[in-house]
Amino acid sequence: MSAPPDPVALNKPTGVPDRIILTWSKDPTTTQSVTWRTDTSVSEGWAEISPLSEGPRFVDRTGWVRAVTEKVVTDLSEAHYHSATFTDLQPDTQYVYRVGDGRTWSPWHQFRTAAATAGEPLEFLLFGDIQHGIESHWTRLVRTAVAHAPNARLAVYLGDIVEDWNRDGQWGEFLRAGAPLHQSVSAFPTPGNHEYGETLTPNWRPQFTLPLNGIPGHEEAVYYLDIQGVRFISLNSTHMSPEQAQWLDEVLKSNLNKWTVIVLHYPIFPSVPDRDEPYQRGLILPIIEMHGVDLVLAGHDHVYARSGIVCNSNSPNPRAGAVYVNTVSGAKMYDIKAQPWMLRKAEDTQLFSVVRVSGDELTFETRTPSGALYDRFILRKVPGKQNLLINDIPPTAERLRVLGTSN
């Protein structure tokens, strides 16, 4: 039997760019950010870009952007992380890019900028806690997800991407397992409790170049992004505070987008015994309902639980009422506690979701690693009223444990 791979050797940085990941830190219609890693012998980084062409001659009309480089010390190595942001791009346009130091380069990769029109259809992917079996189990889910969402512009991660905040090898697993997705679709991550030790993991900010429109002390953990008529808001639910609730209120007051999606780690409504967060719920649920948020996405509970339209307060907003989804994508599973608010639930099942927004309609599909449809619903905007929910749950039995066994 062969020995298991050496984590130091497997995750050792070299002069060749690796851990490449796209994010949006500014206007997604005209910019694109990219981050990558090398060893410390590479003192500066460059990103090269060109409008996509079907042949190889795009290399004759490239532009260059110099990266910001910072040193990161982990439990396994010292490395340089490089981040660059392409600007002055054209909306809804495909580009090719590569990263390197001017001599040693990555392969060419491709991305598409967001459309400038607010009502342009938008597709995005959703992954719950990855955390366990990152490279061994999550990889298959990524492959299936990419096949079912060929037009995805965003990949949302609900925290607990890794199990141990300070284990660089686990971050290496995440960035290897999802490489084809990371290199072409922008990531939108929110931190979970496993991204924290004494502080937020030292891997977070160097490897994710995210908007700096949050609040002091929560940079690139609390932030928002507007894309094609949808406002995505990341909350740091592991460090919830009145200041963060006030920020959320202001961000929602200024929101001119038709749709609003909140992304956080701890669920508003728990789906596992003894994992309730009443302090968080008391702070932000009234704000969510006051401003008519449409969708609230969470992880943490390692099960799947999806609500109908829930409105728990006497909000004066006639549009109040959101759908709440708690989900999981990795190999760590818990027992669910069935509750009346759950319209669809699952245990012991890896899942991803594909969400499509088009005009006044949002379609949410949750699938298993085989690609089988597990849950589906549609939200439809009704002027001045609560969203109309159309349930389209497939006629398959819920995946729940029987007599203590796993399925």
N, C-alpha and C positions, 0 to 999 in steps of 0.2 A: 504494500500500500504506500502510495506516495505521501510525502509530508505536506501538510497544509502550507499555503503560500505565506511567505514572510511578510507581515504587514509593513515593515520598514521598507523592504525592497519594492513591494507592490505600489507603495504610495510615495516613493522617492521622486522629488522634482528633478527635472533635467533642463537642459537648454532648449528643449522642444516644448512649445506651448501645450498645456493640457488643462483640464477642468474648465473648458470654455462654456460660458453661459450668457445668454442674452437677457437683458431686462430693459424696462423703460424707466428712465429717471426724469425725463422731461416730456414735452409734447410728443405723443406717439405717432402723430401724422408726419412730423418732419425730423425726428431724431431716432436714434437707436443706440443703446449702451451695450457694451460687451466687456466681460471680465475674463481673465485667464491667469494661469500660474506658470512660473518657471523656477529654476533654481536661482540662487543669489548671484551667480556669475553673469546673469543677464541684468544689466543695470538700467536699461530703458526699454520700453515697449512701444510698438507702433501697430496701428490697425489700418488696413488698406481696404478700399471699397470702390465698387463700380456698379452702375446700373446693369441688371442682368441682361445677358444676351444668350442666344441659343448656341453660339459657337465660342471658341476660345479667345476671340479678339478683344473681349472686354478688358484684358490686361493692358491694352494700349491707352485706356482712358480712366485710369484709377486716381483716386485721391487718398491722401494719407492723413491720419490723426495721431498725434503723440499721446501716449497713455500717461496716466498718473500711476506711479509705482510705489508700493509700500512693502515693507518687510513684515512677515508674519512668522512667529515662532510657535510651533505646536509640539505635541508630545512626541512626534516622529521626526520632525525636521525643521529647518529654516527655509523659507521660500519667499520669492517675490510675487506679489499679486499685482496685476496690471489692469487698469480700467480705462476705457476710452468711450467717448460718446460722439457718434457721427451726427452732424447737424446739417441744416439746409437741404434736407432730403425732400423728395416729392411724395405727396400722400398716395396711399394705395398703390405702391410701386415696389416691384421686387428688385432686390440688390444682392450682389455677391460680395463677400468680405473674407478676409483672412487676418490673422494676428501673428505677431512675431517681433523680432528685434531688427528687422531690415536685412537679415541674412538667413536666419532660420525661421521658417514660417509653418503655420498650420496649413492643412488643406483649405481650399475655398469652400465656404458654406453660404447658405442663402436665407434671406428673410424677406418679409413684406411689411412695409409701413402700414399704419392704420389709415382708414379712409377719413377724409375731412368731413364728410356728410354724416350728421348725427344719426340719421335713420338707416344708414347702411347696415345690412345684416352682419352680426358678430357671432363668432363661434369661440367658445373657450372650454378648456379641460379643467377638471377638478379632481384633486387627490387628497384623501385624508392622511392620517398619520402613516408614514412609511416605516421608519424606526427599527423594525426587526426584519431580518431577511432582506435587507435593502437590495443587495446585488443579486442574491440567489432567488428571491421571490418577486420583488417589485419589477424586475426587468421584463418579465412576461406581460405584466399589466401595461407597462409603457408601450410595448409593441402593439398590443391590441388597441390601446387608446389612440395611438397615432393613426392606425388604420381606420378607426371610426370617426376621427375628427381631422380630416385632411386639410381643412381650412382654418384650423385653430390659430388665433392670434395671441392667446394668453394661456398660461398654465398656472392655475392657482394651487398653492400648497398650504394646508391648514395647520402647520406646525408639527412639532415632534418628527421632523425629517430624520433625525438621528436619535439613538438611545442615549448616548453619552456626549454631552455638549462639547467636551474637550478632547474627543478622540478623532484625530484627523483622518484616520483610516475609514471611519464611517462616513465622513464627508466625501472622501474619495469614492466610496461605493456609490453614494447618491449621484455624484457627478459622472461617474462611468456608466452606471445603469441607465441613466436618462439622457446620455450624450446626444443621440440623434434628435431628441426633442429640445434639449437645452440649446443646441446650436442653431435652431431655426425658429423657435417659438419663445417669446418673452416669458420669463418667470414672474409670478406675483406671490411671494412667500410671506407668511405671517409667522412670528415665533411662537413656539410652544414651551411648556415647562422644561422639556428635555433639551432645549437650546440654552438653558440657563444653568450655571453653577453659582459661583460667587457673583458673576456678572454674565451678560450676554456672551455667548461663545465668541472667541476671537476670530473664528472663521466667517461670522455673519457679514459684517460690513465690508471686509475686503473682497468677498466673493460675490456679493449682491450689490449692484449699483442701482439704488432705488431713490424715489423722490424724497427731497428734504423739505417737505411741506407739513411735517408733523409738529411735535412739541419737543422742547429741550429735554434731553435725557432719554428720549425714545427715538432718536434718529434712525431712519430706515427700518423701524419696527412699527411705528404709527405713521401712516401716510395714506395718500389717496391718488388715484389715477382715473382720468376721464378718457374713455375710448368709445367712439361711435354711438354716443347717446347713453352710455352706461357709466355711472360713477362707482368704482371699486374702492372700498375703504378697508384698510388693515388696522385692526386694533390690537394692542398688546394686552391681551386678557390676563396674562400671568402677572402683570403689574398694573391692574386696573386702579384708577384713581379719579377723584372729582375733577382734576385738571384734564384728564383724558376725556371724561364725559362732556365737559364744557367744550373742548375742542371738537368732539363729534357733533355737538349741537350746532356749532358755528359752521362746520363743513356741510352739514345737511341744510342749514338755512340758505347757504349760498349756492346750493346745488340746482343747476338748470337742466340737468339730464332727465330723460324720461324714466330711466330705470336706475335703481340703487341696490347695490349688493354689498353687504358687510361680511368681512372675512375675519374670523378670530379663532382662537384655539379652544377655550373653554366654552361649552354650549350654554346658551341661555336657558334651555330646558334639558336637564340631564336625562340620559337614556340608560345609565348604569347606576346601581345602588351606591350610595355614599359618595357621589361625585358632584353634588349640587354646589352651585356658586351663587348663593342668594345676594351677596354683596354686589357682584357684577350685575346681576339681573335688576336689582333695585336701582343701580345707577343709570343703566343705559336702556332698559326696556321702555321706560316712558318716552325717552328721546326717539327710539326707533319707531314707536307708534305715533308720536306727535308729528313726525316728518314723513310718514307713509313709506318707510323702507319696504322693498319688495321681497328680498331674499336674504337670509342670514345663514351663513355656512360655517360649520364648526367641526372639530375633530375630537381628540382626547379620550373619548369613551370606547373606541375600538369596536364599535358595532355600527350598524346602519339604522337610523331612525328618521323618518320624514313626516312632517306634520301636514295638516291642511292649512288654511289661512287662520292664523291665530291672532286674536286681539284681546289682551288681558286687562286693559285699562279703560277708563272713561275718556278716551282721547277726543278732543273736539274735532279732530281731523276725520272727515268722512271716508278718507282713503286708508285709514289705519288698518293694519293687518298684513302680516308677512308669513311666508312659508319658511320653516326652519328645517335644516338638513344637518344631521350629524353623520359622519361617514368615516371609513377606514380603508386604506389601500395596502398596508403592509401585512406582516405575518403574525403580529401580536393581537390576540383576540380576548374579549371579555364576555361575561354574561350580560344579557339585556334585561332591563326591568320594564316590562310592557306597561304602557300608560295610555289613557284614552286619547291623548293628542296624536298618537302615532298612527298614521294611515298605512305605512309600509315599514317593515323592519327586517333586520337580518343579523344573524350571528355567524361567526366562523367563515366569513366570505370576504375575499378581497374584491374591492369595487373601485371603479372610476366613474365619473359623470361627464357627459357632454352637454353643454348648455348652448342653445342657439337663441339669439335675440334678433327679432326682425320687426321693426315698427312697433305696433301695439301688442306684440305677442312674444312671449318667452317660453321656450320648450326645454324641459329638463329631462334627460335620460340617464339612468344609472345602469351600468353593465358590469358583468363578471369578467374574469380573465379569458373566458372562451368567446366573449363578445355577446353573450346572451343578454337580452334585455331583462332587467330585474324590476325597474320602476320607471314610470313615465308620467309626467303631468305637464299641463300647459297653463300659463298665467296670461290673462288677457286684460288689457287696460280698458276701464270703463270710465268715461269722463266724469270727474267729480265724485266717484264712488270707489268702494273697495274693489280690488282686482277680482275678476271672475276666475275661479279655479276649475279646470277641467281635468279630472283624474282619468288616466288611461293606463292603469296598472295591469300588467300582463297576467293572464289566468294561470299562473304557476304558484305553487305553494310557497309560503315564506320559508326561508332557510333558517330554521331554528334548531337548537340542540334537542335531542330526544334522549331521555333517560341518562343525561350526563355525557353523551357521546358527541363527537364533532362530525359535521358533514362537509 
